[in-house]
Amino acid sequence: MITIVFYILAAITLGTGILTVISRNPIHSAVYMVICFFSIAGHFLLINAQFLAVVHVIVYAGAIMVLLLFTLMLMNLNEQHEEKKKIAGRIAAVLAACLTGFVLLASVVKASPVIEGYSAAGTDFQSVKVIGQVLLDEYLVPFEFASILLITAMIGAVMISKQSKKNAQE
């Protein structure tokens, strides 16, 4: 039964992930991304990580998607105002994507499993206390960088929106 649920969630995750990337409407992409986030939370529930599932839904499907939709609405993206991308830019994007895929594939092939040195520590790694301690001790800098990145992206969206309104008035 769990295997069937896993495959259903995996199909939903992959399908909505692909639809997020190929959708032309940014609002539809955001909705597909929310569905993808919920299915990933379902994967967390399958591995008995309830806290991570709830945090994933609250943080990603809630806060990040509201921020993304806010910036999309603020930027007012229309297809009429978009200029066509040059062929050199498209080629560069495809080349960068292929290179990134090659690096990821090479890192997966060359990776050695860590499970060999695993030993039971007797600690409950799902407790909120342990997760908070690890997050604020070992991963404090990446956590703060993520918040700065989100604030910078929102400020950038506001600045782009203000500049395009100034150009429209002139």
Steps between C-alpha positions, in 0.01 A plus 500: 500500500779744592677419175192592299464828690870572441467447125187717484676779691810461284293529182325810635833653604667437165195601299444828682873572497509465123181705464656771719791532262314478168194707586486836323276667757697590817191470721435147372866417566461622857190284552679196358789572736264508800361159401857373464584629850197321647600173334852535637344550845319173436838335442615633838192344658585167338839494674334590830640855516185684602678810625685547172175449305320768699792742480530434127134585444512809722828638368499403134137460401401789724759771536721450195209463260327810640828687451536364147142584405540845653808574292339356185194717544717801581712457189189471277650259248317511170590319181430812290775697671754220486755515226614184326814342637800494273623165369839547671325532837298187438809304399684624809207395721487151350877465528494611865216258579685210334820587682316516833337164430840350413653629825207362703522163326877484554461585868239227546718243323814594696325529839578238760224396736521626856296212638814289549598700810149527646448403860196545720544809716188455707384855425155582367586706191137591438456700817453872463778566750762307301391646166504855641839444658651370176337777296621780724843352579633331189283658228455852632697669220314329210172567683580871521625509139166358387312775682725768352453350154121509535501860621734601218275331242195682633679836498620429146145424386378827652782694331428339160131579543572863586733543201250353254225731634730802455574395140128453428419853623768664281 
